[in-house]
Amino acid sequence: MEDEMVVQAHIDVLICGAGAAGLTLAIDLARRGVSFRLIDRLDQPFAGSRGKGIQPRTQEVFEDLGIIDRLFAAGGLYPPQREYRNDGSVVESQAIVVDTPTAEEPYRSALMVPQVRTEAVMRDRLAELGHHPLYGRTLERFNQDAAGVTARLAGPDGPETLRCRYLVGADGGRSAVRQALGIGFPGKTLGVRAIVADIVLDGLDRTVWHRFNEGDMARQIGFCPLPRTDLFQLQAPIPLEEEADLSVEGLQRFIDGRIDGRGLTVGSVVWASAYSMNARLADLYRVDRVFLIGDAAHIHPPTGGQGLNTSVQDAYNLGWKLGAVLAGAPDALLDSYEEERWPIAAGVLGLSTDLLERAKRGDMRRGREVHQLDLGYRASSLSLQRPVRDAGLFAGDRMPDATLRGAGGRALRLFDLLRGPHATLFAFGDVPEAIGPRAGLRVHAVGPNGDILDPGDEFRTGCALSEGDLLFVRPDGYVGAIVASAEREALSRHLARCGVGAGSG
């Protein structure tokens, strides 16, 4: 960095990339009182439907961030699929499973919201917290030292140099941050090129997802009605070497060539893209004070709707750890970000690639395997169990919801107690003095003499917990520790390692 550069601003975190991952991180940092700047090289927000599937675990994240009801108002559940077969027959099925919510899993079906709307809802939430993305800003270069990162930005008001404690690259598959760090991005091109487009289309009803020529990669095409719009999302594979004409006339010819005689008419094209599918995973997620999240760290084929969801949960994992370390927790806490999220992305990449192979054969069924409810961090160094457990809830698991009641008689959900940037401790009996009140930790005694009542003892027994057990839930809704009352000192040390007591609740 040149000596003549004068630092014009000091912040805690610079986030490069204002897509779903960057917005999630910004919202989480904003509610923690962390100073940050969110920039994007584009001149305006992304305008397409591309990442339209919001999986159940991500819905839980969005509930915590205060936007889930707005997203349901902006979208809808996946419609049935209508497959038109070569023999003239038509088969309808609910290929994207719609399940009934339970007390433990309040969201059990994927929600369809065009990505443009999801990100608009997120920007509105960020604005409520007093922040907004800055568009048309490019990270030109940066360097880091033991105390922070110095970054050179270019924008409409000219160049700027700022100093931050941490830099986060949320800048997509071609991440400039990842490339500047020299981090490898191994993987493969999957041999599939496709068109995705948001179009006004006459000639099809909007009650189903229309699919033609399934199993034939040379002729396959689908039209998904985007909820609460007058648009369809067109999806179709194309030859690897084909230059796609994405104009109204070009897409009309493309559709007629695959399903001629159906009288479909393209009225307009709102957004369109032709792309090659890849599966890639960064070698590292952290280099000292610089982190990668979202597509900068992993890119997926679109099958299974995993990319946006995995990206959101990267940010959700990193946000509370950054907040804790900035408030005084040990820097080693940040090492757990890569430790926990890299294996998740590796597994999700395998799932997405397998689903792509199934899609090539015309199999579009999707069930619980894509919901991300069963993903967790049991092997993490942040997961403590004493004594060792062999059944029920485990440290590292997603914390299930539950039906509870306050001592004052008010019905409530366990998720009501978790909502917010704090961590939570449930004591099944008396609260040990060794734990005590701590900044960033809300403590609840569960039982007849506690502030939280467990009707029928269903919460405790459903999690296979014993009287006297202590259950610690991290700020991101995963179980951090399950210990017997005799292990309270071990729990106290674990809370300090997780940054509890360093920040504010």
N, C-alpha and C positions, 0 to 999 in steps of 0.2 A: 504494500500500500504506500503510495507516494507520501513524502513528508509534508507536502503542502496541503494535503487534505485536512480540513478543519472539521472536527466532529460537531454536528449541528443538533444532535438529539441523543439522549440516553434513555433506554427502555430496558425492560427485563427480557422480553422475547420478541424477535422478529419472525413472523410467519410468512413464508413465500408461497403463495397459492391460495386463492379464495374460493376453492371448490368445497365439496362437502366435508373433506377432512380438515382443511384449514378453518372453515367456519365452525366446526365442532370444537376444535381446540380454542378458537377465539372466544366462543360463548363460555366454555368452561373456565378459561383464564379470567374472563371479565367478571364472572360471579365470584371469583376468588380474590378480586382486587389486584390482580397482577397487571402491570403495565406492559403493553404490547403494541405492535403495529402489524396489521394484516394487509399485504400487498398482492397484486396480481398483474402479470404482464399484459393481459388482455385489456382492451379499452372499455369493455363492458362485460357483464355477467354472461356465462354460458347460457345458450338459448334453446337447447334441445331436450328431448325426453330421455336420453340415452340410459342412465341408471335409474330405471323407474321402479324397481322392486325394493321395498323396505321390509326386511325380514323381522320376525318377532323379537329377537334379542335387540336389534337396533331400535325397534319401537319402544322397548323398555328404556333404552338410553335416552330417546327423545322425550319420553315422559319425564325423566329426571331433569332434562334441560328445559322443560316447560313448553314444548311445542307439539306434543302428540295429538291433541284434539284438533289443532289447526291443520295438521297433515291429513287426518281423516276427513276433515272438511274439504281439503283440496284434492282428495283422491278417492279410492274405493278398493274393494276386494277384487281379486282377479276373476274375470268372467269365465264361463265354460269355454272349451275349445270345440270348434266345429271343423272336423276334418273331411274334406271333399276328396273322395277316392276316385281312381281311374275308371272303375266300373259304373260310376254314376251314383254310388251310394254315399250317404252322409252319416258320419258317426260323431256324436257329441259326448264329451267327457269333461270332468273337472280335473284336468291334468295337474293344475296347481292346487294342491290340497287346501281346502278350507275347513279348519277344525274349530270346535266349540271351546271357548275360553274356560279355564278352570281357576280355582282359587290360587293355585301355585303358579300358573302360567296364564296371565291375563290376556296375552296376545299369542295366538297360535296359528295365525294365517298371515301370509305375506300381504302387504298393503301396496297397491299400485299408485304411485304419484310421479308424474313426469319430473325429471330431475330439475328442470327449470323452476318448477313450483316448490320443490323441496328446498332448494337453495334460497328462493325468495322468502320462504317462511323463516329460514335460519337467519337471513339478513335482517328481517324484521325483529327477531328476538335479540339479535346483537345490538340493534339500534335502541331497543328498550333498555339495554344495559349500558348505553352511552357510547357505543363504538360503531364503526362502519368500515368496510373494506376500501382500500385506495387502489383504483384501477389505473392501468397505463403506467405502472411502475415496474421497472426491471432491476433485478439484482445483477449488477455488472461484475462484481468480484467481492471477495471478503478474505480476511485472515483472522486467525484466532490466537489467543495467548492464554496464559493461566487464569486470567481474570475475566475474559470475555471475548467478544467477536466484534471486529470493526468491519462494517459493510458499506459498500459504495452502491448507491441507487441512482437510476436515471428515471426521470419522469417529466410530465408536462411543464413543471416549474424549474426544470434544469437538474443538474446533478446534486446529490446530497450524500453526506457521509454520516452514519449514525453508529452509535456504540450500544451493544446489547449484551446481556449476560448469556443468552442462548439464541441460537438460530435453528429454525425448523423448516425443512424443505417439504412442502406439500404441493410441489410444482409439477406433478404429473409424470407420465412414463418417460418423457425426455428430460427429466429433472436436471436443471442447470446446477443445482446444489449437489446432487449426487455426482455429476460429472466433474465438478470442481474438486470434490474430495477424492476422486479417482477410485470410487467404490465400484467393484464389478457388479454386473447385472446379468448373471447367467440365466439361461433358459433356452427357449426355442420358439421359432415361428411355427405355428400349428398347421400351416398349409391350407388355411381357410381365409378367404377374403369375402367381405359381405357389405351390403348396403343397409343402412338404417336411415329412415326419413320420417318426418312428421308431415303428414299431408292431409288436405281436405279431399275426401273421396266420396263420390256418389255411386250407389249401386249395391251397397252392403248394409245390413242392419247392424246396430251398435250393441246388441245384447250378447254377442259372442266374439271370441277371438277366432278369426277365419284362417285356416291353414290349407294350402293346396300342395299337391305333389310331394307329400312327406316321404322321406327316404331317398329322394332323387335330388342329389346336390346340384344338378344342372338345371332343374326346373322348380325347386322348392321355393315357396313364397308365403308369407303370412301377413295378416293385417290385424293389429290389435287396437281396439277402440280405447283411446286415452280418456279416463274418466273426467267428467265435468269440463269437457272440451268438445269441439266438433271435429277433432282430428283423429286419424288413425296413425299408428306407428307401423310403417312398412319395414319388414325384415326379410332379407333374402341373401343367400350365398351367391357369389359371382366368381367367374374364373380369375385365377391369380393375376393374369396378365391384362385383364380387361380394364379399360379406362371408362369409368362410369359417367354417364351423362345424368346429372342430378337436377336438371331443369324440369319444368312441368312437362314439356314435350318429350324429354328423354325418359322420364319415369313412366309416362303414358305408354311409350313404345315398349319399355321393359316389361310392364304389366301385361300388355296385350300379347307379347311374345311368350309369356308363360301360362296365361290362362285366357286365351283368345276366346271371344264369343260370349263373355259374361257381361259385357256392357258397362264395365267400370270406368269411371271418368275422374281423372285427377283435376281438381279445381285449382289448387295452389300448393306450393311447397313452402313450409314455414322454416324447416331446418333439414339438412341432409348431410350424410357423410358416407364415404367408402373407406374401409379400413381392413387391415390384416390382423388376424387374431394371434396373440402372443401369450406365453406363460413365462414370466420371468420373476426372479426374486433376488433382491440386493444381498450382497455378501455381508454387509454390515448395516445396522440401523443407527449406529452412533459412532461418531468420531469426536471425542472430547466434548466440546460444547455445541456440536451440530448434530441434528437428528433428522431422520427421514420418516415420513408417514404417508399413508395412502399409496397412490399409484407411483409415487417416487420410490417406494420401497418394494412394490409388487404390482404386477399387471396380470390380469386374468382374462380368459375368454368370457363373454357375457352370459354363458349358460349357467343357470342356477342363481343368477342375481347376487353374486358374492362380492364383487369388486367394491361398490360404494359402501356396502355394509362393513366389510373388513376395514376399509379406510376410516370410517366413522369410529370404529372401535379401537383402532390404533390411537387416534386422537384422544379418545376417552380414557385410555390407559395412561397416556403420557401426561395429560393435563394435570391430574391430581398430584403426580410425582414432581412435575416442575413447580407447582404451587408450594408443595411441602419443602422442597430444597431451597427455593427462593426465600422461604420463611425461616430457614435455619436447619432443616433436616440434613443428614449426611448425604453428600453427593453420590455415594454408592447406591442410593435408592434408584437413581436414574439408570444404573446398569440393568435393573430388572425389566426395563422397557423392552430392550432387544431380547432378553432372556425369555420373556413371556410372549411377545408378539411374533417373533420370527417363526417359531414352530407352528403357530396358528396359521400364518400365511402359507407355509409350506404344505400343510394339510389341505387348506382351502384350494390351493392351486391344483392339487391332485384331484380333488372332487370336481372342480370346474372343468378340468380337462376330460375326466371320465364322462361327465354329463354332455360335453361336446360330442364325444364319440357316440353316445346314445342318441343325441339329436340328429346326427348324420343318418341314423337308421330310422328316424321318424319317431323315436321315443321321447316325448316331451314331459313325462310324468315327473313331478317334483313333490317331495314330502318333507318329513321332519329333518332329513339330512341337510337341507339348505337353511334351516331356521336359525342356526347358530346358538340355540339354547343349551346345547350339550357341550359346547366348547368351554374350556376353563384352564386353570393354571395349577393343577395338582402337583406338578413337578417343580413349581417355582420355589426359589429360595425365600419368597415372601409368604409361603404357606406353612403354617405351624399346626401340628397336631400332637397333643400329649394328654393321655397315652395314644398310641397308634390305634386308628379306627379300622374296622373291617365291614362296616355297613352304614347306611344312612347318608347323611350329608358329610362331605369331606372338605377340608381346607383347600381352597383353589376353585371350588365349584361356584357357579352362578348361584346367588342367593335367591331361593324361590320366594314368591309372594305368599301371604297367609292372611286369613281373616282373624282379626284380633279385636280387642275392646279396651278402651281406656278405663282407668279406675273410676273416672267420673261417669261412665256409662256410654260414652260415645263409641259407635262402631268405627273401626278404621282398618286400613290395610297395612301390612308390614311395609310395603313400598312407600306409604305415607311417611313412615318414620325414617326411611332411608333418603328420601328426596332432599337434594341439596348437596353442597360441596363438602359436608362433614363425613367423618367415619362414625360408625355406630357400634356399641357394645351391648349385647343382651346378656344379663345375668339371670340364670334360672335359680333364683334364690336371692340371698342378700348380695349387695354390691361390695366386693372386697375393698377395704380401706387402701390397700396397696395400689389399686387402680386410680381411685380418686378422680375428681374433676380435672379435665385437661382441655386445653384449647383444641378445637377441631374434632372433639369426640363427644357424642351424645350417648349417655348411658341410660339404659332402661332395665329395671328389675321386672322380670316376668313371673307372675304367679299370684296367688290370692292376696298377698300383702304388698305386691308391687304396683308400679304405676301403669303396667300393662297386664291385662288379663288374657288368658289363653283358654277360651271356652272349650271345654271337653279335653283340654290338654293336647289338642290336635297339632299345634305348632311344634311343641317339644317332641312328642312321640313320632310325628311325621318325619322329623329330622334325625331321629334316633339319638336324642340328647338325654342326659341324665340330670337329676336334681343336683344343683351346684355347679353345673357346667357353665363356662363362659364362652360366648360366641361373638367373635369380632368380625364385622363386615367392613370392608374397605370402602373408600369413597366412590369407587366405580361399581359397587354392587356385587363384588365377589367375596367369598368367605376368606378372610385373612388368617383366622386362627380358631380352633376349637380346643379348649383345654379344660381339664378338671380343676376344681377349686384349689387343689393343692399345688397347681402349677401357675399360680397367679404371678409369681415373680418372673417366670419365663415369659408370660404374656406381657408384663410391664416392659421388659426389655424389647419384645417384639414390636410393641406399639411405638417405642422410640425409634426403632429401625424404620418403621413405616411413616415416620414424620409426624405422628400424632403428638400434639403438644407443641409442635414448632409453628403451626399456622393458627388461624382463627376460624372459628366455626360460625 
